[in-house]
Amino acid sequence: MQLDLLSRAAKSLIGVDISSSAVKMLELADSGKGMLRVERYAIKPLPKDALTDGNIAKSDVVEAAMSEAFKAMKTRTRNVALALPASAVITKKIIVPAQASESELETQVTAEANQMASFPMDEVSLDYQILGPTTRNPEENEALIVISRRERVEERVALAEAVGLKAVVMDVDTFATLTAYEQMAFQLPEQGKGQTVAIVDIGANTTHVSVIHNHELVYQREHVLGGNALTHEISRRFDLATEEAEDAKRKGLLPDSYESEVLQPFLDSVALEIGRAMQLFFSATSLQSVDHILLAGGCAAIPGLDDVIHGKLQTSTLIANPFAKMAVSSDHVTPRNLAADAPALFVACGLALRKFDLS
């Protein structure tokens, strides 16, 4: 089975992001005159043990959430784009002859994949993309190879099929993040050209840092940092069950002491950890500064987080909103809700954009 990372997408498509905290679905449409429109979206929470280290631990629970999300979408579209976590794939860039035939490319890619995989090739799903000519030799192309265990692909395809959906694209969450970023680049000086941007996606349990320099991915790493730490502290400090703490946090029903005693220390600790993540990036690359930090994931919407990070790190910090220059369906989407949910929908947006992929 191919990963189909860069195949031509279907005319109708829903981006489906299965994260550790929720199933998120998003459908985009062409609004005309070069503008896209957010047609509809849905977010259904998952219990903390539904996924473990990116693996689907409770398929029945995830399936139920997917079914609820799809029903909430109220759409006839059944084609979906899914994503594997970055931890589930191995990538490598290689050089191939520009004039190589398709069979020659497949032979070289298969040989490289065989060297990359630490498991039998009959258990591998793979795909590759020609990125374009190398800077040194126009007669050579750079190609990106991506491989994963076949079972990781098949489990997500099976989930979609169980809900009555058809998986037509299997992407990688990191690549979807980069696709969504392109919808925001217009907000940066020179549209991000020559800029170094750290996309910090703060999930429930982990934070994924992707650094882009001049629109190319140069670094990625996962860190143990997530919003569940805030929920756990609320639960401990105010003697609430985890579910009650999460509900009170979302609805703003916590005591007055919450902001000073719980929220502010959490925001400070997040800023400290992001600072450490940047130091790890600097030590691993030749780049020694970041021009902008882009906050994505559910935690990005916590009021004041961007200001605290900017104050601590003295770096331009923005909240991810890939819908900033998109129209919004007046029938299915409330702009205020979309603005609040935008950071959490970052990966789903990148997947939904595959509808417009012409490669």
N, C-alpha and C positions, 0 to 999 in steps of 0.2 A: 504493500500500500504506500502510495506517495503521500508526502505531507501536503502537497499542493499549496505551498506557501505563497507562490506568486502566480498562480494560474488566473485566467480571466474569471472574474466573479460573475454570478448570475445577475439578471436584470433586477430581481428583487432579493433583498438580503437583510437579515437581522444580525447584528453583532452581539455575540453572547460571551460575556466574561464571567467565568466561574472562579470567584476569589474565595479566600478562606472565610469571609464573613457574609457573602451574599452572591446570588445569581443576578446579573445585571444584563438586561436586554435593551437594545437601541436600534431604531430604524430611521434611516435618513432618506431624503428624497431630493430630487433636482427641482429647485424652485425657479429655474430659468435665469438668464442673464448672468451665468457663472456663479450663481448663489445656491448653496445647499439649504435644506430645511430639516429641522428636527421634527420628524413625523410623529413619533411616539416612543416611550420608553417605560421600563418597569424595573423595580429593584425589590427582590424578595430575600430577606435575611436567611442565613444558614447558622446552625448551632456551631460552636467552636470546634467540635470534633468531627465535623462532616468531611473536612480535608485535613490531611496530615503531611506536612512538608511538600505540599503541592499535589500529593496523591489523593485521589478520591477514596476516602475511607468508608463512607456510608453512601453507597450509590442510590439507595432507595430514598434517602433524605434529600439528596441533591436533585434526584429526578422529580420529587414532589415540588421542590422549590422552582424548578424549571417549568413544570406544568402550570403552577400558579402564576409565574411571571408571564408565560405565553398567553394565558387566558386574560390577564390584565392588559396585555398589549392590544387586544381586540383587532387583530390584523389577519389578513388572509395569507400573508407571506409565511412560507414554511422553510425556505432556504436559510441556513445559518452559517456564519463564520465563527469558528471556535479558536481558542488559543491554548497552547501548552505553556506551562511555566518555564522560564529560562533555565531553571535547574534540571529540567527534563530533557534538554537538548544539548548537543555538542555542535559547535560551529567551527568552520575553518575557511580561510580565504586561500585560494590557489591561483596559479597562473596557467592559462590554457592558450593554445594557438588561436588567433583570431579567425583563421580559415578552417578550423576543425569542423568536421561533420558532426551531426547529432550523435551518430553511433560512436565516433571517436571520443566525443565529450563524455558520453555515458560510461565508456570504458575507463577513462581517466578518473571520473568522479567515483565510480564504484571501487577502483583500486585505492583511492584516497580514503574513502569511507571505511574500507576494510582495515586500514591502518588506524583510523580514528576510534573505531568501536572496540570496546572491551568485552563484547558479547557477540554471539554468532550472527552472521549477516542475514540468516533467514529470520532473525528476530528484529530486524532493523527496518524502520521507515526512513526514507531519505528524500531530499529534494535539493535542487541547486538553482542558482540564478546567475546569469552573466551580468556583472556589474558595469562593464564597459572597458575601454582600452586602459592599459597601465600608463602611468605618467612617463615611464622610461622608454617604452617601445610600443608604438601604435599597432604593431603586428601581433601583439599579445593582449589578451583580455584577462581581467581579474574576475574570478567566479567565487561565489559564496556557497559552501556546502553546509547543509543542516541535517543532522541525523538524530533519531530518537528511538527508544524501544517501541516496537510496534504496538505492544499492549497499552502504552500510554496514549497512543492515538486512538486505538480501537475502543477504549473505555469511554472516551468522550463522544465518539461517534455513536456508540450504543446508547448512551444517555439521551442524545438528541432523537434518535430513532424511537426510543421508548415513549417519548412525548409526542411523537408524530411529526418531528422535524427532520430535515435533510441537511446533513453537514456537507457543504460544497467547498469550504475552505478550512484548512487547519493551519493557523498561523502560530507565532510565538509571541507571548505577551510583551517582550522587549521590542520586537519589531512593530507591534501595534502601537506601543507607546510613541515610537519615533514617528509613525504615520500621524498620530493625533497631534504631536508637537508641531508638525508642519502647518496645522490650522491656527497655531498661535504665534508662529514666528514673526508675523507682520507687526506684532506689538513691540518687538525688539529693535534696537538700532540696526540699520542696514538689513532688516529682516533676519537678523541672526548671522549674517555673513561675517566670518572672521571672529565670531563670538564663541565663548566656552560656556555652555549651559548645563547645569546639573539638574536633572529631573529626579526629584526625590518622591517616590511613590510610597506613602506611609499606609500600610494595610493594618489589619487587625492584630497580626502577630509579627510580621516582618516588614522591613522597609527595603525597597529595591532602589539602588542608586544607579542611574544611567547618565553618563556624561557625554555630551555632544560637543564636538569642536568643528566649527565651520560646516555644520549640518551632517557630520559623520560621527558615528558612535565610536568612541575611543576607550571607553571604560565602563564596566558594569560590575556591581557587587551587591550581595544581599546582606542585610544586617538584622540582628535580633532587636527589633524595636517596633512597637505597634500600639494601636489604640486600646487594645485590651488591658494594657497596663493601667490606663486611666480608669477603666471600668472596675478593675480589681481594687484600686485604691479607694474609689467611691464606695465599693461594697464593704471594704474593711473599715473605713473611717466612719461611715454612717450606719453600719450594721444592717446592710441590705443583701438580699440574695443577688446573685450575679445578674439574673434577668431583670430584677427590680431596679438595680443600679443602672443598667443599660437604658431601660425605659425612662427612668427619671432624668438621666443625662440628656436623652434626645428631646424630652418634653420641657426641660428647664425647670424641673420641680425639686431641685436640691436646696438645702439650707443656704442662708446668706453667706456662711463661712466657706462654702464650696470654692469660690473663686480664689480667695487668698490662701486657703489651707491645702487645697487639692489641685485645682486647675493650674495656678501660676507655677507651682513647683514642677508639674508635669511639662508645661510648656518650656520651662528652663532646661529640663532634662532632655527634651527632644532637640532643642537648639544645641545643647552640648554634644549630643550624639551625632548630629549632622555635622558639627564642626570636626569631630573626630573622623567621620566618614570622608570629609574633604581632605583631611591630612593624609589619610590612607591613599586617596587618589593622587595627591601630590607626590607621595613617596613611590608610587607605582608607575608614574609617567613623567615625561619631561615638562609637562605643563605645571605651572606653579601658582595659578590664580583661576578663579571662576568669575565670570562676568554676571551671571544671573543664576538664581536658584528657583526652580519651578516646582511648586508643591502640588502633588497629585494624591489620589487615594482618599478614603473617607475622612481621615484625620485632618486633611488639608483645610477642611471647612470649619475647623474649630476656631471660633473668634479669637483674634489676637495672635495666632501662631505665626503668621507671616511677619508681623511687627516685631515679635520677640526674636525671631531668627535674624531679621535684618539688623536689629539692635545689637545682638550678640556677635554676629559674624561680619557686620558692616558690608554686606553684599546685597545687591538688588534682589528682592524676593517677591515672586508673583504667585498667585493662586491659579492653578490650571483651569482654564475654561476654553476648551476647544470649540465651543459654540458661539464664541464672541461675535463672529461675523456671519453667523447663519441665521436664517429666518426660523420662526417657530410656529408650528401648527396651532392655529387658534382653536381647533376642535379637540385636540388630544393632550396638549402640553400647557402647563401653567408656567410662564416665564420665571416667576419667583422661585418655584420649586426646582426648576431646571438649573437656575443659577446656584442654588444650594447644593444640588446633587452633581454638578458638573465635574468637580475633581474626582469623584468616585466613578464617574462614567468615562474616564480618560481612555482606558484600554478598550472598553466597549465601543467607543467612538472610532478608535483606530481600526477595529474589526469591521464596523459598519461601513467605513470608508472604502473597504475592499469592493463594494458594489460598483465603485467608479474606477476600479483598477483596470487599466487598458493594456497591461503587460501580458 
